[in-house]
C-alpha cells in the first residue's frame, strides 16, 4: 500500500475539479480507479461531490445528441437529383406473375379446388400449365393436409427432399 503525500492528493483533486473522470486520473497516476475513488472518499474537502443530473437534464442531453447525430447523417447523405423531364423518369411496367408447369403433379382421381376456396387445412399446390397468370381462381390440389403443413403428404414429398446423410468427398 502506497502512502500518498499531500501534494499528490492535491494534484489529483485539481484534475478532478478540471472535469477529469476517476478513470483518467487513475490512468495518469498508474493506479486503479478504485484507488482514486478511495482517496477522494477519505478527502472530501479536496474532492467536491459532483452534482447529479436530474432525469429531465439526462433526457434533454440524450435528445440533443440524437438530433445532432441526425443532422450529421443528413449532411452526409447525398441526394439524387430529381428527374427534370418525363423522359428522364424510369418507365415501370407491371410484370404479371406467371406459374411454372405443375399440371403433371395433379393426383389422379382428385378434383381441383380454386385457390380462394383452399382453407387453412387444404393443399395449396397450384396446378397450372406453365405461363398462365396466377390469381384467386388458380386451380389447387385441395386435399387435406397435416397441421402446420402447406401441402398434402403426396405433394409434400415432391416439394421437399428428405435430408440424406452424405459422406464427404475426400
Secondary structure, DSSP 8 states (H G I E B T S, - for coil): -----HHHHHHHHHHHHTT--HHHHHHHHTS-HHHHHHHHHH-TTTS-------HHHHHHHHHHHHHHHHHHHHHH-------SSTTTS--------B----GGG--TT---EEGGG--TTB---B---TT-B--TT-EE---B--TT-SS-HHHHHHHS----------
